Amino acid sequence: MNVNGIEAAGYPAAGYERRRTERNVAGRNFAEQVANTAQATATLHGTDEGSGDIAISSWADVVSGSSISVYKTQDFDAANPVYKVKTWDKSGNMTEQMVDVSKVDPENCDTAEMYTYTAHMKESGKGSFEDTVLKATVAKAVKNAEQRSAGSWSFSEKTDWVKIVNDIMQSEYQHGDLKGYMEWKKFLGFLEK
């Protein structure tokens, strides 16, 4: 049924759309949020030329303008997986840290640690990209939305990722998406040690 058919059935399609667009989302006008996001930019960093390090995963967050890359260093030891992680803010300022995957606590870690943890799971063959890295990215988007609605946002804030995943699972279950629920349950299994 097209928009005209909806109007013919007694539903004012244009009025409905206008009301939906004008609703506040997290205290802001939806149209304003879309316009601000459309104007946002981020640089995706990856290679670390000259260092010999290999980028195994890179992300860019268009909303915050930040970017993060996880690297295997030249002296990487699979028995003791420690990765180099570089994070760039929207101004291009870079911070670097080393993340020992064996010390990452999914119930209390920052985004760099979580991304490193899931990139390691993918690299070590414990899960596919969709089962690990992509799920962490979606969980971060949920976290970001919650933080923005609370008026704060921090890339380095420690977070309980297990709680975020449990909340997503509950939402999937409540909406009858049992396939989605089971996919998130699989990811939860990766996070619970």
C-alpha positions in Angstrom: 0.0 0.0 0.0 1.4 3.4 -0.9 1.2 6.6 1.1 -1.9 7.7 -0.9 -3.6 4.4 0.0 -2.9 5.1 3.7 -4.5 8.5 3.4 -7.5 7.0 1.5 -7.9 4.6 4.4 -8.3 7.5 6.8 -4.8 7.9 8.0 -3.1 11.2 7.4 0.3 9.9 6.1 2.0 13.2 5.9 0.8 14.3 9.3 1.9 11.0 10.8 5.4 11.3 9.3 5.7 14.9 10.5 4.8 14.0 14.1 7.2 11.0 14.1 10.1 13.2 12.8 9.4 16.0 15.3 9.5 13.7 18.4 12.3 14.2 20.7 14.9 11.5 20.9 17.2 11.7 23.9 16.0 15.3 24.5 16.8 16.5 21.0 14.8 16.9 17.8 15.2 13.8 15.6 15.7 15.9 12.5 18.5 17.8 14.2 20.2 14.6 15.3 20.1 13.2 11.7 21.5 16.5 10.3 24.3 16.5 12.9 25.2 12.9 12.2 25.2 13.5 8.4 27.7 16.3 8.9 30.0 14.3 11.2 33.2 12.8 9.9 35.7 10.4 11.2 39.0 9.1 9.8 39.5 5.4 9.8 43.1 4.7 10.7 44.6 1.3 10.1 48.1 0.6 8.9 51.0 1.6 11.0 53.6 2.1 8.3 57.2 1.5 9.2 56.5 -0.2 12.5 56.0 -3.7 11.1 52.8 -4.0 13.2 49.8 -5.6 11.6 46.3 -4.0 12.0 43.9 -6.8 12.8 40.8 -4.6 13.3 39.9 -0.9 12.9 36.8 1.1 13.6 35.6 4.7 13.2 32.8 6.3 15.1 31.2 8.9 12.9 29.2 10.4 15.7 32.1 11.1 18.0 34.7 11.4 15.3 37.0 8.9 17.0 38.8 5.9 15.6 40.5 2.9 17.1 42.9 0.3 15.6 44.2 -3.0 17.2 47.6 -4.2 16.1 49.6 -7.4 16.4 53.2 -6.2 17.1 56.3 -7.8 15.5 57.0 -9.7 18.8 53.4 -10.9 19.2 53.2 -14.2 21.2 49.9 -16.2 20.7 50.5 -17.9 24.0 50.5 -14.5 25.8 48.4 -12.2 23.5 49.2 -8.6 24.1 48.1 -6.1 21.4 48.9 -2.5 20.7 45.8 -0.3 20.5 45.8 3.2 19.1 42.8 5.5 19.6 42.3 8.9 17.8 39.9 11.6 18.9 38.0 13.9 16.5 41.0 16.3 16.4 43.4 13.5 15.4 45.1 13.3 18.8 46.3 9.7 19.2 46.8 7.7 22.4 48.4 4.3 22.5 48.1 1.5 25.0 49.0 -2.2 25.3 46.2 -4.5 26.1 46.8 -8.0 27.6 43.7 -10.0 26.6 44.1 -12.3 29.5 43.5 -9.4 31.9 40.4 -8.0 30.1 37.3 -8.2 32.3 34.2 -7.9 30.1 32.2 -6.7 33.2 34.6 -3.8 33.7 36.6 -2.6 30.7 36.7 0.3 28.3 36.0 0.2 24.6 39.6 -0.3 23.5 39.9 -3.3 25.8 36.5 -4.8 24.5 37.4 -4.2 20.9 40.8 -5.9 21.5 39.2 -8.8 23.3 36.7 -9.4 20.5 39.3 -8.9 17.7 41.5 -11.5 19.5 38.6 -14.0 19.6 38.2 -13.5 15.8 41.9 -13.8 15.2 42.3 -16.9 17.3 39.4 -18.6 15.5 37.1 -18.7 18.5 34.3 -16.9 16.6 33.5 -15.3 13.3 33.6 -11.5 12.7 29.8 -11.4 13.0 29.9 -13.4 16.3 32.6 -11.2 17.9 33.7 -7.9 16.5 30.4 -6.9 15.0 28.5 -7.7 18.2 30.9 -5.6 20.2 30.3 -2.7 17.7 26.5 -3.0 18.1 26.9 -3.2 21.9 29.0 0.0 21.8 26.3 1.7 19.8 23.8 0.8 22.5 26.2 2.0 25.2 26.7 5.3 23.3 23.0 5.9 23.0 22.5 5.4 26.7 25.4 7.7 27.6 24.3 10.4 25.2 20.8 10.4 26.6 22.3 10.8 30.1 24.3 13.8 28.9 27.7 12.2 28.9 29.9 10.2 26.6 33.4 8.8 27.2 35.4 6.5 24.9 37.5 5.4 27.8 34.9 4.8 30.4 34.8 1.4 32.0 31.6 -0.4 31.2 29.9 -3.7 32.1 29.6 -5.2 28.6 27.9 -8.3 30.0 25.0 -6.1 31.3 24.7 -4.4 28.0 24.5 -7.7 26.2 22.0 -9.0 28.7 19.8 -5.9 28.1 20.0 -6.4 24.3 19.1 -10.1 24.8 16.1 -9.1 26.9 14.9 -6.7 24.3 15.3 -9.3 21.5 13.3 -11.8 23.6 10.5 -9.3 24.5 10.1 -8.4 20.8 9.9 -12.1 19.8 13.2 -12.2 17.9 14.4 -15.6 19.2 17.0 -15.9 16.5 18.5 -12.6 17.5 18.3 -13.6 21.2 20.3 -16.8 20.5 22.9 -14.9 18.5 23.4 -12.5 21.4 23.4 -15.5 23.8 26.3 -16.9 21.8 28.2 -13.6 22.2 27.5 -13.6 25.9 29.1 -17.0 26.1 32.3 -15.4 24.7 32.2 -12.7 27.4 31.5 -14.9 30.4 34.8 -16.4 31.6 
